[in-house]
Amino acid sequence: MRRSLVQSILLYGCALLLAAFTAGPLLWLAVMSISAPTDLTEVPLRWIPSQLDFSRYAALLSLDGGNGERFLSALRNSILTAGGATAAALLLAIPAAYAFSRRQASMVLLFAFLATIMMPPITYVLPLYSTFSSLGLLNHTVTLIIVYTAMLLPFATWLMKANIDVLPVEVEQAAFMEGAGTAYTIRQVVLPLALPAIAATAMLSFLVAWDEFFYALIFTNDLSAKTLPVAIADFSAGRVTDYGVIASVGVLATLPPAILAIAFQKFIVSGLVAGSVKG
Amino acid sequence: MLGRRQKREKWILLAPALAVLALITLIPLANTLWLSFTDTRISALPEPVHFIGLENYVYALTDPDFQEALFRTLYFTIVSVGLEGVLGVAVAVLLNQEFRGRTLLRALIILPWAVPTIVNAVAWRLIYHPDYGALNSLLFQLGIISDYRSWIGDPATAMNMVILADVWKNFPLVAYVALAALQTVPEDLSKAAAIEGAGPWKRFCSITLPWIAGPLMVVMVLRTIEAFRVFDIIYVMTGGGPADSTKTASFYVYQEYFNYLRSGSGASYAVLVAGISAVLIVFYYSVTKRQTAGGAA
């Protein structure tokens, strides 16, 4: 069907509007991060920076100076926490997914898994806080790793289960015929075939852990364990008078997930769509 | 038929996952339930704990502040998810048309989803800044407002501004789900309706929308569950203020726990919030089930 001129204008107008609405806030964050501090306090604003100022990035990425230390230790903690939890969650999710896919574990149980992460964290937080406190485990990366493992596990199990479902069962049966045990078969037969699924699951899990704020806010209180979201909230609420610093931290924290999201878009979008529609 | 060995194996495979989930979710949940019947307080020194029955609940259910927090949460949830639904479907319909730049635009809208929740909150807080914010400057320069406003400093607008920030981050998920569903709408169905003289709006309402309703419903209920527990964005953007105008249920419980240190009373609020969530979760289960059953047919 040919479009009339009016229809075309309308279509491209909407597309432009959507692009502006989507990219605008992010572009502005990036511009703020490289504007001179005086540009950011002009009324009304100067939209195009009078000069480019990358000094905040330099400061954040070096250990001398308080902001850099705060940022870099939070970055380290975030990588350790999200990475550790992703690895642990996959390690537990793969055998569980196999049980759901090939050993007829009940679907109601799988839904119960998923229900645990749909509950508001506020329901779990206080007993966890008391327990970690009495064990002297508050403010430790390993504590967050444990909690995040439980948070990532249900979705990882579900995603892996859906992927194991579509693998040809004959290969596994052949392995069993040869006398292979289940553990051996999962390791040697299922895992190699499910590698793309494992990569996708790991990526989505990492992003979820990277984003987590609530538990990190309550279970950590200094540089040794605070993750990026908590550090960013501190920057934003603290005495930082240069808004460009807050913007720079925001840009840096957004880069890893944004790069992953763009690079593996097909993967992520299909995972998200399947994950939210098929539960 | 499963052999006995395979049955035992099933539980061995599930055991580690079950153990972690029990430790981190099930036991704390039971613990919260127990706390809600006591007068426990958070303190450095151990204090005697009394079982006080339903006293906390009687208080919680008659507490006007908590009721207001629940209504605010409901408002946030309905308006946020509603707007995400409308915007998500509109964007999906747009991205389902053929035009130059479509691939780029489809890729672009994943960005808000990728932005960490806290960065989203911080960015919009800067945009809404009463003196140096981009929103004030933009609207002023366009001649839409004549005075700068304190968008999140004014109880009349704060909640809606938080909602706008939330919608910006979360509409892509709905849009992607709707787009995936739109791509399965058979073209001849729409063509046949067009031949019968149905206009675009009528075709959309009578063919497209019913076709994508299933998946759309599922993702909207999922978003409802997430929106109902909103905390992060509120914590960073407004801290529940001004004048409690953005204090949602999760934030209310958080304060009861960690500002007022009343763990017993806080737990009763938490259980009530969990109860509402549980209803939503069961609803999610039933729409998902209907969806998969429908998809198989």
Interface residues (C-beta under 8 A of the other chain):
Chain A: L11 Y12 C14 A15 L18 A19 F21 T22 A23 P25 L26 W28 L29 M32 L40 T41 E42 V43 P44 L45 W47 L91 L92 A93 P95 A96 Y98 A99 R103 Q104 A105 L109 F111 F113 A115 T116 M118 M119 P120 P121 I122 T123 Y124 V125 L126 P127 L128 S130 T131 I146 V147 T149 A150 M151 L153 P154 T157 T182 L207 W210 D211 F213 F214 L217 I218 L228 P229 I232 A233 F235 S236 A237 Y243 I246 A247 G250 A253 T254 P257 A258 L260 A261 I262 Q265 I268 V269 L272 V273 S276 V277 K278 G279
Chain B: L2 Q6 K7 E9 K10 W11 L13 L14 P16 A17 L18 V20 L21 L23 I24 T25 L26 I27 P28 L29 N31 T32 L35 I42 V91 L94 Q97 F99 G101 R102 L105 A107 L108 I109 I110 L111 P112 W113 A114 V115 P116 T117 I118 V119 A121 V122 A123 W124 R125 L126 I127 H129 D131 Y132 A134 N136 S137 F140 Q141 Y148 W168 L173 Y176 V177 A180 P215 V218 V219 L222 I225 F228 R229 F231 D232 Y235 V236 S250 V253 Y254 Y257 F258 S263 G266 A267 A270 V271 V273 A274 S277 A278 L280 I281 Y284 Y285 T288 Q291 T292
